[in-house]
Amino acid sequence: PILSNLNEIPGTTIEYDNGIEIRIDVGDFSALSEVLIEWDGVNYTMSLFGGNTYSYVNSSDLSVGVHSYTIHAEDIHGNFATPLSDSITSEDTTSPILSNLNEIPGSTIEYNGGIEIRIDVADFSTLSEVLIEWDGVNYTMSLFGGNTYSYTNSSDLSVGVHSYIIHAEDVHGNFATPLPDSITSEDTTSPILSNLNEIPTSTIEYNGGIEIRIDV
């Protein structure tokens, strides 16, 4: 058999986990007994696509890196085609995506009441880090659950505006578009007066003097 017209769809370099189809024309005077593709050392049967074209689709085993393959064909009389070897490269050029920002209890909080920032981070591959830059200082956000990350601040919430930026990077060096925002810490709580104490008492001797004490 003769192997010709190799076609890698969508191309020799693909985006991580997008899938690839390999097509090959196999010409022979007699019938073929099998057409195989040896993909990363494992043999798979290629399917007849149409005419004398055979096809193999891989949509699950495309980790980042180079994937080598060899196509074999044999006719019913035991004649083998000259194997045809090639490779494709799977790469991750897709940046993580930040979405569903959630500020708990809200974007305006009571002074020293604490706040939690949650963000969803989506990526095809594994994340290496998710950071929040809070008032110019970086902190690692913790995995809350699923693809949601969380940061809690309960100690650095002086009255005023606190700016932050969320950053994310995956293991292949792709960075998310930074997401900036801010929260406002305000003091709307009135002072509370209690434990009024009149010394010596509420009734005093003329010109004896008095001291008033109050807890605030």
Solvent accessible surface area in square Angstrom, and as a share of the most:
residue,aa,sasa,rsa
1,P,24,0.15
2,I,129,0.66
3,L,23,0.12
4,S,47,0.31
5,N,110,0.56
6,L,53,0.26
7,N,69,0.35
8,E,22,0.10
9,I,59,0.30
10,P,100,0.63
11,G,19,0.19
12,T,80,0.47
13,T,72,0.42
14,I,6,0.03
15,E,36,0.16
16,Y,37,0.14
17,D,68,0.35
18,N,98,0.50
19,G,10,0.10
20,I,4,0.02
21,E,28,0.13
22,I,0,0.00
23,R,60,0.22
24,I,0,0.00
25,D,26,0.13
26,V,3,0.02
27,G,28,0.27
28,D,50,0.26
29,F,221,0.92
30,S,37,0.24
31,A,58,0.45
32,L,43,0.21
33,S,62,0.40
34,E,74,0.33
35,V,3,0.02
36,L,35,0.17
37,I,0,0.00
38,E,60,0.27
39,W,2,0.01
40,D,65,0.34
41,G,61,0.59
42,V,81,0.47
43,N,89,0.46
44,Y,88,0.33
45,T,100,0.58
46,M,5,0.02
47,S,73,0.47
48,L,109,0.54
49,F,114,0.47
50,G,36,0.35
51,G,77,0.74
52,N,76,0.39
53,T,26,0.15
54,Y,34,0.13
55,S,12,0.08
56,Y,22,0.08
57,V,95,0.55
58,N,9,0.05
59,S,77,0.50
60,S,101,0.65
61,D,65,0.34
62,L,1,0.01
63,S,66,0.42
64,V,56,0.32
65,G,28,0.27
66,V,101,0.58
67,H,10,0.04
68,S,63,0.41
69,Y,4,0.01
70,T,24,0.14
71,I,0,0.00
72,H,54,0.24
73,A,2,0.02
74,E,36,0.16
75,D,4,0.02
76,I,99,0.50
77,H,128,0.57
78,G,38,0.37
79,N,78,0.40
80,F,144,0.60
81,A,6,0.05
82,T,115,0.67
83,P,74,0.46
84,L,44,0.22
85,S,80,0.51
86,D,58,0.30
87,S,41,0.26
88,I,2,0.01
89,T,48,0.28
90,S,1,0.01
91,E,68,0.31
92,D,10,0.05
93,T,85,0.50
94,T,41,0.24
95,S,46,0.30
96,P,3,0.02
97,I,107,0.54
98,L,23,0.12
99,S,45,0.29
100,N,111,0.57
101,L,51,0.26
102,N,71,0.36
103,E,30,0.14
104,I,60,0.31
105,P,104,0.65
106,G,20,0.19
107,S,63,0.41
108,T,73,0.43
109,I,7,0.03
110,E,65,0.29
111,Y,98,0.37
112,N,85,0.43
113,G,59,0.57
114,G,11,0.11
115,I,4,0.02
116,E,32,0.14
117,I,0,0.00
118,R,62,0.23
119,I,0,0.00
120,D,26,0.13
121,V,3,0.02
122,A,47,0.36
123,D,38,0.20
124,F,118,0.49
125,S,19,0.12
126,T,90,0.52
127,L,34,0.17
128,S,64,0.41
129,E,75,0.34
130,V,3,0.02
131,L,33,0.17
132,I,0,0.00
133,E,50,0.22
134,W,2,0.01
135,D,69,0.36
136,G,60,0.58
137,V,79,0.45
138,N,89,0.46
139,Y,87,0.33
140,T,99,0.57
141,M,5,0.02
142,S,72,0.47
143,L,106,0.53
144,F,112,0.47
145,G,37,0.35
146,G,77,0.74
147,N,68,0.35
148,T,27,0.16
149,Y,34,0.13
150,S,14,0.09
151,Y,23,0.09
152,T,88,0.51
153,N,10,0.05
154,S,78,0.51
155,S,99,0.64
156,D,68,0.35
157,L,1,0.00
158,S,65,0.42
159,V,90,0.52
160,G,27,0.26
161,V,100,0.58
162,H,11,0.05
163,S,62,0.40
164,Y,2,0.01
165,I,55,0.28
166,I,0,0.00
167,H,55,0.25
168,A,2,0.02
169,E,35,0.16
170,D,1,0.01
171,V,80,0.46
172,H,74,0.33
173,G,38,0.37
174,N,22,0.11
175,F,130,0.54
176,A,7,0.05
177,T,114,0.66
178,P,68,0.43
179,L,40,0.20
180,P,91,0.58
181,D,61,0.32
182,S,39,0.25
183,I,1,0.01
184,T,47,0.27
185,S,1,0.01
186,E,68,0.31
187,D,82,0.43
188,T,96,0.56
189,T,90,0.53
190,S,83,0.53
191,P,109,0.68
192,I,130,0.66
193,L,122,0.61
194,S,50,0.32
195,N,110,0.57
196,L,115,0.57
197,N,68,0.35
198,E,60,0.27
199,I,55,0.28
200,P,89,0.56
201,T,73,0.43
202,S,90,0.58
203,T,112,0.65
204,I,69,0.35
205,E,139,0.62
206,Y,189,0.72
207,N,132,0.68
208,G,58,0.56
209,G,47,0.45
210,I,82,0.42
211,E,77,0.34
212,I,103,0.52
213,R,130,0.48
214,I,73,0.37
215,D,74,0.39
216,V,124,0.71
